[in-house]
Amino acid sequence: MVLAALLLAGCSSNDWRSASREPAGIATSAASPEAVIEVFAADAFGWRGIFAVHTWIAIKPAHAREYTVYEVVGWRVERGQPALYSYQTPTPDRYWYGARPEKLLSLRGAEAAALIPRIAEASARYPWADEYTAVPGPNSNTFPAWIALQVPELGLELPFSAIGSGYAD
């Protein structure tokens, strides 16, 4: 009975267009003068959120006023665009279409400043930037996993529910 209720809740008729994309208030303020690296995860949209998360990486060099967020999104490929994209925002901790994110990693100061150029460079070399396959990958979780392999000093460990992260191996 509980399983049926979870499945029905996950398959609800919630519309992605009206789902919250508000900031969760858990990111380090973009007004901070420090360099910052933060990685977030939120339940995937719809029924997938029962067992999977969507992950993304945000970097902010020292004295920058906004973060650069890197994430992979499948529907971009369906529209003829690269799956990997980046954008600037002061609020990298937005809800993922109704799902509150959690912060998986936060580095600040000199340690973050040293790793930010390496993350940006590795992002430019991401081998599956134009591809997306929900299972086994490459997908939204493959990208942070690949960055973690390229920049091991980051110390990023993704949760078990980051399906597709193993594709980076």
N, C-alpha and C positions, 0 to 999 in steps of 0.2 A: 504494500500500500504506500509506504514512504517512497519507494523507488518510482512508482507511478506518479506520485505528486511532484517529485523532482523533475521527472521527464516532462510533465505537463507545464511546469513552471519554466523550464528551459525552452520549451517550444511555444511560449506565449506569443501573442500577436504584437508584441512591442515593435515599434517601428524604429529603425536605426536613425531616421531623420529627426525624431523627437527625443531620442535618448540623450541623457546628459553628457556634455563634453566640458563641464565646468572644472576648474582647478580643484584638486582635492586639498590643497593647503599643506602638503607634506614635503614639497621641494624646498631646497635652500633658496632663499630670496635672490632673485636676479640682481637686486641692489647690493648684494654682498660684493666687496671688492676682490674677494678671493677667487681663484680658479676652482671650478667645481665639476665633478663628474658624478652623475647619478643614473642609476638603471632602475626602471620600473616594470612591474608586471600587473596585469589586470585580467580578470576572467574574460575569455574570448566571448564574442557576441553570440547571443542566442543559445541554442542547445549545446554548442561546443563548450560553453563556459562551465558545464557540469564537470568536465574533466581536463580542460586545457586553458592555458593562459596565453596572452599576447604580451610580448616584451619589447622594450625600446630603450635607447641610450640617449642621454642628454649631456652635452658638454658646454661649459662656459669658461672661456679664458679669463684670467684676472682682468678686472675692470670692465669687462664686457657688460652690456646692459641687457642682453638676451642670451638664452641658451640656443644652441643648435641641437635639434632633435633628429636622430636617425631612427627610422623604422621601416619595416617591410610590410606592404599591404597588398594582398592578392588582387583586389578589384582594380588596382592601377594597371596590372598586366592585361586584364580583360578590356581595358580602355586604350591599349596600345602604349602605355607608359611604363617606365621601369618600376619594378616592385619596390626597390630601395629608393627612398627619397629622404630629403632633409628639409627642415624649415626652421625659421627663427621664431622664438616665442619667449616671453618672460615667465610663462607658466608651463613647464614641461610635464607637470603631474596631472594633466587633465584626465577625467574619467574616460575610460575606453568604452564609449557607447553604452553608458549606464553603469558600468562596472568600476567601482572604486579601485584605484591602483594601490599597490604597496611598493615601498622602496626596497629594492634588493641590495643596493650598494650605494654608498655615498663616500666620495673622497674629496678632500678640500685642500687648498693651499699648495705648497711646493710639490707635493706628491702628485696632485691632480695636474698641475701646470706641466710637469715633466711628461705625463702620459697623454695629454690632450693632442699634441701633434701626431703621436703614434696612432691614436684612434682615428683621427681624421685621415691619415695616410692609408691605414688599413681599410677604412671605409671605401676609399677610392679604388682599392684593389679587390673588393668583394666579388667573388667569381660568379655569383648567382643574382646579380643586381637586376636582371631582366626576367627572372624566373620565379614562379610560385607554384607549389604543390602542397596542399594541406598536409597530406601524409604520404610519404615519410618526410618530405621536405624537398627543396628548400622552402622555408616559410618564415614567419616573423620571428621565430625563436632561433632559427639557424643563424641569422645575422649576429645577434649578441654572442652566441656561442662561438662563432667564427672570430669575432673581435677578441673574445677571451683567449682563444688559441694564439692569435697574433700578438697579443699584449698580455702575456701571462702575469706580469706584475700588477695588473688590474685586480687580480684575485676574485674575479666574478664567478660565482657558482649559481647556475640557474636551477629552479625547482624541478622536481620530477614531472610536474604538469606542463613544463615547457616542451611540449611535443614538437619534434623536429629539430631540437637542439643537437641531437646525436648525428644528424646529417652532416654537420660541419666537420666531423672527424673523417 
